[in-house]
């Protein structure tokens, strides 16, 4: 039963994390680049908020990775590939979005 709770927590964390990353990516990729000074300042402010959000998401990624490793230490061998895959997806998506933010 504890393993099921861990698996459900892992599932929820990964999917909510990926959803927030997707929203961040949309903001970065499809945001408008204004020409007026006030609008530029607003965009800079939004970018700073987004960068702070990414810092929080990095902590969340660490939690996902840690929980994934904990699950891997005791899970059924058939589950190993799935858990590793989701951890890899979360890490790569985070790095991709962080890369967009740092451009």
C-alpha positions in Angstrom: 0.0 0.0 0.0 2.9 2.4 0.7 4.3 1.7 -2.7 1.0 2.6 -4.3 0.9 5.9 -2.4 4.5 6.6 -3.6 3.6 5.8 -7.2 0.5 8.0 -7.1 2.5 10.8 -5.5 5.2 10.4 -8.2 2.6 10.4 -11.0 0.9 13.5 -9.7 4.2 15.4 -9.2 5.5 14.6 -12.6 2.3 15.5 -14.4 1.7 18.8 -12.6 5.4 19.6 -13.0 5.2 19.0 -16.8 2.0 21.0 -17.0 3.6 24.0 -15.4 6.7 23.7 -17.6 4.5 23.7 -20.6 2.9 26.9 -19.5 6.3 28.5 -18.9 7.4 27.4 -22.3 4.3 28.9 -24.0 5.1 32.2 -22.3 8.7 32.1 -23.4 8.1 30.9 -27.0 5.0 32.9 -27.9 5.3 36.0 -25.8 5.0 39.3 -27.5 8.1 41.4 -27.9 6.9 45.0 -27.3 8.6 48.1 -28.5 7.3 50.7 -26.0 9.4 51.2 -22.9 6.7 50.5 -20.4 5.7 47.3 -22.2 9.4 46.3 -22.3 9.6 46.8 -18.5 6.5 44.7 -18.0 8.0 41.9 -20.1 11.2 42.1 -18.1 9.2 41.9 -14.9 7.3 38.9 -16.2 10.6 37.2 -17.2 11.9 37.7 -13.7 8.8 36.1 -12.3 9.2 33.3 -14.7 12.8 32.8 -13.7 11.8 32.7 -10.1 9.1 30.1 -10.9 11.8 28.0 -12.7 13.9 28.1 -9.6 11.0 26.7 -7.6 10.4 24.1 -10.4 14.0 23.1 -10.1 13.4 22.2 -6.5 10.3 20.3 -7.5 12.4 18.4 -10.0 14.8 17.5 -7.3 11.9 16.1 -5.3 10.7 14.2 -8.3 14.2 12.7 -8.9 14.5 11.8 -5.2 11.1 10.2 -5.1 11.9 8.3 -8.3 15.1 7.0 -6.9 13.3 5.9 -3.7 10.7 4.1 -5.7 13.5 2.5 -7.9 15.1 1.1 -4.8 12.1 -1.1 -4.0 9.9 -1.4 -7.1 9.2 -4.4 -9.2 11.8 -4.8 -12.0 9.0 -4.3 -14.7 8.5 -0.7 -13.3 12.2 0.4 -13.5 12.1 1.5 -17.2 8.9 3.5 -16.6 10.1 5.3 -13.6 13.5 6.1 -15.2 11.8 7.3 -18.3 9.5 9.8 -16.4 12.5 11.1 -14.5 14.4 11.6 -17.7 11.4 13.3 -19.4 11.0 15.7 -16.4 14.8 16.5 -16.4 15.0 17.1 -20.1 11.9 19.2 -20.3 13.1 21.3 -17.5 16.5 21.9 -19.1 14.8 22.7 -22.4 12.5 25.4 -20.8 15.3 26.7 -18.7 17.4 27.1 -21.9 14.6 29.1 -23.5 14.5 31.4 -20.4 18.2 32.0 -20.5 18.3 33.1 -24.1 
